């Protein structure tokens, strides 16, 4: 298919906020994209661009994601503007359990009466499990929040109502293929989030959630999170790298590439920055996957360089690697988490050791290069 078969049917601002697009596949299926704004404001004024939520036509249309909490009515208005009734929607599919993607689901499900479908891990993480919480402070929060790097002030400002609502959802665990209709393949793509899924539609369009984004790379989780949340997980998940960490993320990228096969013409409809800085960002799938893997290879190389001068903490490595404007406010916490996810992979290759007092030490090797290449 040609990429010029995506059209803007309602313009938005320069970042794409409130935009509606339509993609028509050669199979005859139509996919609508709705961009709901995603600005947090305050000290956490990050600009990822809006969240793109997708309506996929089928025997019964389904929606992928529902934007942030409070965006449900706005999204319903967008859906109605392209000729659908909210009751036409059979299911809401969760690409992954982050607030900018699933925050609007309770409101939307209430209006549409649609089923909520997600990977089985999602249902395990959205509910509290007080007896296994890592601290009394975390006992009131769902399992997905037990490893959050953000301070309590962020949670109080952005998350309390969201965390109270998600346990009310009736979630149907989603099998990987056939459940959403003929021509739709579902792939589990953990790494950024353990419950992430990507959808390949008729072999022509890919909805990867946050796993593949234009311009930016999603934040990898950490393998150490597995030990913390394991009491909430089904017993078939036995290794951290099955669900968490940079190894899981790189493996997901390579699985998407394998799923896509030899096609060079897949339309990638990402969950952020589909339209940004006054232009559509349409990706070549294989090239973008290669860029993302190389990005993480290069980042490991730079961390190895920084650590070659002596032991450093996560924040010290972050301060030397990242631009100062990215470290402002809560940015330093996210940057340190980014360093940790890469150093975990390097530790698996024997290139670094996590020492006392939070310091990371280099062993002088760079086995991470062959380790990344060998991930399957």
C-alpha positions as CSV (number, residue, x, y, z in Angstrom):
1,X,0.0,0.0,0.0
2,X,1.1,3.6,-0.5
3,X,1.6,5.9,2.5
4,X,-0.3,8.6,0.7
5,X,-3.5,6.7,1.5
6,X,-3.6,8.4,4.9
7,X,-5.5,11.6,4.9
8,X,-6.2,14.4,7.4
9,X,-9.9,14.8,7.7
10,X,-9.8,17.3,10.6
11,X,-6.7,19.5,11.2
12,X,-5.2,20.1,14.6
13,X,-2.4,22.3,16.0
14,X,1.3,22.0,15.1
15,X,1.7,18.9,17.4
16,X,-1.4,17.2,16.1
17,X,-3.7,17.9,19.1
18,X,-7.4,17.3,18.2
19,X,-6.5,16.0,14.7
20,X,-8.4,13.2,13.0
21,X,-6.9,11.1,10.2
22,X,-8.2,8.3,8.1
23,X,-6.2,5.5,6.5
24,X,-7.8,3.3,3.9
25,X,-6.1,-0.1,3.4
26,X,-6.1,-2.0,0.1
27,X,-8.1,-4.7,1.9
28,X,-11.0,-2.2,2.1
29,X,-10.6,-1.7,5.9
30,X,-10.5,1.8,7.3
31,X,-8.6,3.0,10.4
32,X,-9.4,6.4,12.0
33,X,-6.9,8.1,14.2
34,X,-8.0,10.5,16.9
35,X,-5.4,12.7,18.7
36,X,-6.3,13.6,22.3
37,X,-4.1,16.1,24.1
38,X,-1.5,14.8,26.5
39,X,0.1,17.8,28.3
40,X,0.6,17.3,32.1
41,X,1.6,20.9,32.9
42,X,3.4,22.1,36.0
43,X,6.9,20.8,36.8
44,X,6.3,17.8,34.5
45,X,5.5,19.8,31.3
46,X,6.7,17.1,28.9
47,X,5.6,17.3,25.3
48,X,5.3,13.8,23.8
49,X,2.6,15.1,21.5
50,X,-1.0,13.9,21.8
51,X,-2.1,10.3,22.3
52,X,-3.3,8.8,19.1
53,X,-6.3,6.5,19.6
54,X,-7.4,4.3,16.7
55,X,-10.8,3.1,15.5
56,X,-10.5,0.0,13.4
57,X,-13.4,-1.0,11.2
58,X,-14.4,-4.7,11.4
59,X,-17.7,-6.7,11.6
60,X,-17.9,-4.8,14.9
61,X,-15.5,-1.8,15.1
62,X,-13.0,-1.7,17.9
63,X,-11.0,1.1,19.5
64,X,-7.3,0.9,20.5
65,X,-6.7,3.1,23.6
66,X,-8.8,5.9,25.1
67,X,-6.4,8.7,25.9
68,X,-5.9,10.2,29.3
69,X,-8.4,10.4,32.1
70,X,-11.0,13.0,31.3
71,X,-10.7,12.6,27.6
72,X,-13.4,10.1,27.1
73,X,-16.2,12.6,26.1
74,X,-13.8,14.4,23.8
75,X,-12.9,11.1,22.1
76,X,-16.6,10.1,21.8
77,X,-17.2,13.5,20.0
78,X,-14.4,12.7,17.5
79,X,-15.9,9.2,16.9
80,X,-19.3,10.6,16.2
81,X,-17.9,13.2,13.9
82,X,-16.7,10.5,11.5
83,X,-20.1,8.8,11.4
84,X,-20.0,6.2,14.1
85,X,-22.2,5.9,17.2
86,X,-20.5,5.1,20.5
87,X,-22.6,1.9,20.6
88,X,-21.0,0.7,17.4
89,X,-17.8,0.0,19.2
90,X,-17.6,-3.6,20.3
91,X,-14.3,-3.5,22.2
92,X,-11.7,-1.1,23.6
93,X,-8.2,-2.6,23.3
94,X,-5.5,-1.4,25.7
95,X,-2.1,-1.1,24.0
96,X,-0.5,-0.9,27.4
97,X,-1.3,0.3,30.9
98,X,0.0,3.8,31.1
99,X,-2.4,6.7,32.0
100,X,-2.1,8.5,28.7
101,X,-3.5,5.4,27.0
102,X,-5.9,3.8,29.4
103,X,-7.0,6.8,31.6
104,X,-10.2,7.4,29.6
105,X,-11.3,3.8,29.4
106,X,-13.8,3.7,32.3
107,X,-15.6,6.7,31.1
108,X,-15.6,5.5,27.5
109,X,-16.7,2.0,28.4
110,X,-19.6,3.4,30.4
111,X,-20.9,5.3,27.4
112,X,-20.2,2.7,24.7
113,X,-20.9,-0.5,26.7
114,X,-17.8,-1.9,24.9
115,X,-15.8,-4.8,26.3
116,X,-12.3,-3.9,27.6
117,X,-9.7,-6.2,26.2
118,X,-6.0,-6.3,27.2
119,X,-3.0,-8.6,27.7
120,X,-3.5,-10.8,30.7
121,X,-0.7,-9.0,32.5
122,X,-2.7,-5.7,32.4
123,X,-5.5,-7.2,34.6
124,X,-2.9,-8.4,37.1
125,X,-1.3,-4.9,37.5
126,X,-4.3,-2.6,37.7
127,X,-5.5,-3.7,41.1
128,X,-4.0,-3.3,44.6
129,X,-2.4,-6.2,46.3
130,X,-1.8,-4.8,49.8
131,X,-0.4,-7.9,51.4
132,X,2.4,-8.1,48.9
133,X,3.1,-4.3,48.4
134,X,6.8,-3.4,48.8
135,X,5.9,-0.7,51.5
136,X,2.9,0.5,53.4
137,X,2.9,3.7,51.3
138,X,2.4,1.5,48.2
139,X,-0.3,-0.7,49.7
140,X,-3.1,1.6,48.5
141,X,-1.8,1.8,44.9
142,X,-2.2,-0.9,42.2
143,X,0.7,-3.2,41.4
144,X,1.6,-1.2,38.3
145,X,2.6,1.7,40.5
146,X,4.9,-0.1,42.9
147,X,8.0,0.7,40.8
148,X,7.0,4.2,39.6
149,X,10.0,6.6,39.8
150,X,7.8,9.6,40.2
151,X,7.5,11.3,43.6
152,X,4.3,11.2,45.7
153,X,3.4,14.8,44.7
154,X,3.1,13.6,41.0
155,X,0.8,10.7,42.0
156,X,-1.4,13.0,44.1
157,X,-1.7,15.5,41.3
158,X,-2.2,13.2,38.4
159,X,-3.0,9.6,39.5
160,X,-5.3,9.2,42.5
161,X,-8.7,9.2,40.7
162,X,-7.1,7.1,37.9
163,X,-6.0,4.5,40.3
164,X,-9.4,4.4,42.0
165,X,-11.1,3.8,38.6
166,X,-9.0,1.2,37.0
167,X,-9.9,-1.6,39.5
168,X,-13.5,-1.1,38.5
169,X,-12.9,-2.3,34.9
170,X,-14.1,-5.6,33.8
171,X,-11.1,-6.7,31.7
172,X,-11.1,-9.6,29.3
173,X,-7.7,-11.2,28.9
174,X,-6.9,-11.2,25.2
175,X,-5.5,-14.2,23.3
176,X,-2.9,-13.3,20.8
177,X,-4.7,-14.0,17.5
178,X,-8.2,-14.4,16.0
179,X,-10.1,-12.7,18.8
180,X,-10.4,-9.3,17.1
181,X,-11.4,-10.7,13.8
182,X,-10.0,-12.1,10.6
183,X,-6.8,-10.3,9.3
184,X,-5.8,-9.0,12.7
185,X,-2.7,-10.3,14.4
186,X,-1.8,-9.4,18.0
187,X,1.7,-9.5,19.3
188,X,2.9,-9.2,22.9
189,X,5.6,-6.5,22.9
190,X,6.9,-6.0,26.5
191,X,9.8,-3.8,27.4
192,X,8.4,-0.3,27.7
193,X,5.5,-1.9,29.6
194,X,5.1,-5.6,30.5
195,X,1.5,-5.7,29.1
196,X,2.2,-4.0,25.8
197,X,0.7,-5.3,22.6
198,X,1.0,-4.4,18.9
199,X,-1.7,-5.1,16.2
200,X,-0.9,-5.9,12.6
201,X,-4.0,-5.2,10.5
202,X,-4.4,-7.1,7.2
203,X,-0.6,-7.2,6.9
204,X,-0.8,-3.6,5.8
205,X,-0.9,-1.4,8.9
206,X,0.8,-1.7,12.3
207,X,-0.5,-0.2,15.6
208,X,2.5,-0.6,17.9
209,X,1.4,1.6,20.8
210,X,4.5,3.2,22.3
211,X,6.8,0.4,21.2
212,X,7.7,2.2,17.9
213,X,7.6,5.9,17.8
214,X,8.8,8.6,15.4
215,X,11.5,11.0,16.6
216,X,11.7,9.6,20.2
217,X,12.4,6.2,21.8
218,X,10.1,4.9,24.5
219,X,11.4,4.6,28.1
220,X,12.5,1.0,28.8
221,X,11.4,-0.6,32.1
222,X,13.8,-2.3,34.4
223,X,14.2,-6.1,34.9
224,X,14.4,-5.6,38.7
225,X,10.7,-4.6,38.6
226,X,9.9,-8.3,38.0
227,X,10.9,-9.3,41.5
228,X,8.8,-6.6,43.0
229,X,5.6,-7.4,41.1
230,X,6.0,-11.1,40.8
231,X,3.4,-11.9,43.6
232,X,0.7,-10.5,41.3
233,X,1.7,-12.4,38.1
234,X,0.6,-15.7,36.8
235,X,3.0,-18.5,37.4
236,X,3.9,-19.0,33.7
237,X,6.0,-15.8,33.8
238,X,9.3,-17.0,35.3
239,X,12.0,-14.7,34.0
240,X,12.4,-10.9,34.3
241,X,13.4,-10.5,30.7
242,X,10.2,-12.1,29.5
243,X,8.3,-8.9,30.6
244,X,10.7,-6.2,31.7
245,X,13.8,-4.4,30.7
246,X,15.8,-3.4,27.7
247,X,16.4,-7.0,26.6
248,X,12.6,-7.5,26.5
249,X,12.2,-4.3,24.5
250,X,14.8,-5.1,21.9
251,X,13.3,-8.6,21.6
252,X,9.9,-7.0,21.0
253,X,11.3,-4.9,18.2
254,X,12.8,-7.9,16.5
255,X,9.6,-9.9,16.8
256,X,7.6,-7.1,15.2
257,X,10.1,-7.1,12.3
258,X,9.7,-10.8,12.0
259,X,5.9,-10.5,12.1
260,X,6.0,-7.9,9.4
261,X,7.9,-10.3,7.2
262,X,9.3,-9.1,3.8
263,X,6.8,-6.2,3.4
264,X,8.5,-2.8,3.0
265,X,5.2,-1.0,2.8
266,X,3.5,-1.3,6.2
267,X,1.8,1.8,7.5
268,X,3.0,2.5,11.1
269,X,0.3,4.3,13.1
270,X,2.2,5.1,16.4
271,X,0.6,6.2,19.6
272,X,2.5,9.5,19.8
273,X,3.9,12.0,17.2
274,X,2.1,10.5,14.2
275,X,1.8,14.2,13.4
276,X,4.3,16.6,15.0
277,X,6.0,19.9,14.2
278,X,3.5,20.5,11.4
279,X,4.1,17.2,9.5
280,X,3.0,13.6,9.3
281,X,5.7,11.2,10.5
282,X,5.3,8.1,8.4
283,X,8.0,5.5,9.2
284,X,9.7,2.8,7.2
285,X,9.2,0.0,9.7
286,X,12.4,-1.9,9.1
287,X,14.5,1.2,9.0
288,X,13.0,2.6,12.2
289,X,13.5,-0.7,14.1
290,X,17.1,-0.7,13.0
291,X,17.5,2.9,14.2
292,X,16.0,2.1,17.6
293,X,18.2,-0.9,18.2
294,X,21.2,1.2,17.2
295,X,20.1,4.0,19.5
296,X,20.3,1.6,22.5
297,X,23.5,0.1,21.3
298,X,25.0,3.7,21.1
299,X,23.6,4.6,24.5
300,X,25.2,1.5,26.1
301,X,28.5,2.5,24.4
302,X,28.4,6.0,25.9
303,X,27.5,4.7,29.3
304,X,30.5,2.4,29.1
305,X,32.7,5.4,28.2
306,X,31.4,7.4,31.1
307,X,32.0,4.5,33.6
308,X,35.5,3.9,32.3
309,X,36.7,6.8,34.3
310,X,35.5,5.3,37.6
311,X,32.5,4.2,39.6
312,X,29.4,6.5,39.3
313,X,25.8,6.6,40.5
314,X,22.9,6.4,38.1
315,X,22.3,10.1,38.4
316,X,25.9,10.9,37.9
317,X,25.9,8.9,34.6
318,X,22.7,10.6,33.6
319,X,24.1,14.1,34.3
320,X,27.0,13.4,32.0
321,X,25.0,11.8,29.2
322,X,21.8,13.7,28.9
323,X,21.3,17.4,27.9
324,X,20.7,19.6,31.0
325,X,17.2,20.6,29.9
326,X,16.1,16.9,30.0
327,X,17.1,16.7,33.7
328,X,15.0,19.5,35.0
329,X,12.4,18.7,37.6
330,X,11.4,15.1,37.6
331,X,13.5,14.5,34.4
332,X,16.5,13.4,36.5
333,X,14.4,10.5,37.9
334,X,13.4,9.3,34.4
335,X,17.0,9.8,33.1
336,X,18.4,7.7,36.0
337,X,15.9,5.0,35.3
338,X,17.0,5.0,31.6
339,X,20.6,4.5,32.7
340,X,19.5,1.7,35.0
341,X,17.7,-0.2,32.3
342,X,20.8,-0.1,30.0
343,X,23.2,-1.0,32.8
344,X,21.1,-4.0,33.6
345,X,21.7,-5.2,30.1
346,X,25.4,-4.5,30.4
347,X,25.5,-6.3,33.7
348,X,24.0,-9.4,32.0
349,X,26.9,-9.2,29.6
350,X,29.5,-8.8,32.4
351,X,30.4,-5.3,31.4
352,X,29.4,-3.5,34.6
353,X,28.8,-4.4,38.3
354,X,26.4,-2.7,40.6
355,X,28.4,-2.0,43.7
356,X,27.9,-0.6,47.2
357,X,26.3,2.7,47.8
358,X,24.5,2.7,44.5
359,X,27.7,3.0,42.4
360,X,28.1,1.2,39.1
361,X,31.6,0.0,38.1
362,X,32.9,-0.9,34.6
363,X,34.7,-4.2,34.0
364,X,36.3,-2.9,30.9
365,X,34.5,-5.2,28.4
366,X,31.8,-4.4,25.8
367,X,30.0,-7.7,25.6
368,X,26.7,-5.8,25.3
369,X,27.4,-5.4,21.6
370,X,27.2,-9.1,20.9
371,X,24.5,-9.6,23.5
372,X,22.2,-7.1,21.7
373,X,22.9,-8.7,18.3
374,X,22.0,-12.1,19.7
375,X,18.7,-11.2,21.2
376,X,15.8,-13.1,19.6
